[in-house]
Amino acid sequence: MAVKIRLTRLGDKKAPFYRVVVADSRSPRDGKFIEVIGTYDPLKNPAEIKVDTEKATKWIANGALPTETAKTVLRKAGVIKDKE
């Protein structure tokens, strides 16, 4: 089972709000997930990111692969360190 860290969309039309979730890669974007590890609100200025860093690092250590967008959110939250 391939596990991914990705965003699920919530909120109204033209007012998105996202959850950062750990899900099976075969499940749909807004479908079944394993665990919620945070939230992302792009409409606030600056964008509000709340991520449980312990859960995120545990899942990454266990082999969960973040999507490109989730990787950007996790990098801004300080979970993933930039390569220097």
N, C-alpha and C positions, 0 to 999 in steps of 0.2 A: 504494500500500500504506500503510494507516494503522498507525503504530507506537505502541504504548502501553507505559508503564512500569507494571507491576502486580505483585501478589504471587501466588506459587504455593504451595499448601499441601503441607507434608510433615509427617512425624511420625505418632504413633499417635492412636487415638481418644481424645479429650479431652486430648490433649497436642500442640497444634499448634506447628509451626515453619514459618516462611515464608522463601522466597527472593524477593528483589526482582529481577525480570527485565525485559528488554526483549523484547516479543513482538509479532507481527502481531495486530491487533485481532480478526481472524477466527478465530484458533486458540483451542482450549478453555483453561480456566483452568490445568489441570495438563498441558497439551499442549506442543507444540513451541514453543521460544523461540529468540531470536536470541543473547542474551548474559545471563549472570548478573552483576549489578552489586552485590549485597549480600545480607545476611540480616537477619531480624527474629525475635527470640525473645520473645514476649509473656509467657511464664511466669516469667521471671526477674524479680527485684524489685531495682531498676527494670528495665524491659524493655530487652533488649540489642539494639542496632541497629549493624550494621556495613555501611557503604556506601562503595564506591569513588567518592569525590566527583568525581574527574576524569572517569571514565566517565559518571557520571550527568549532569554538566553538559554533556559533549560530546553526549549523546543528546538532552537538552532543547534545546540550541542547534540540533541538526539537525532538530527538529520533533517529537520524541516527546512525547506527552501523558501525564502521570501520571494514574492513577485517583484518586478521592478518598482512598482509604485509603493508596495509595502516596504521594500528596502529603503526607499527615500524617506518614508515616514519614520522607520526605525532608526535611520541615521540621524534625523533631526531630533529624535527623542533621546539619543545618546546610547542606544543599545548596540548598534553596529559602529565600530570605529572606522574613520576614514583611513585609506591606505596612504602612507606617506613615502 
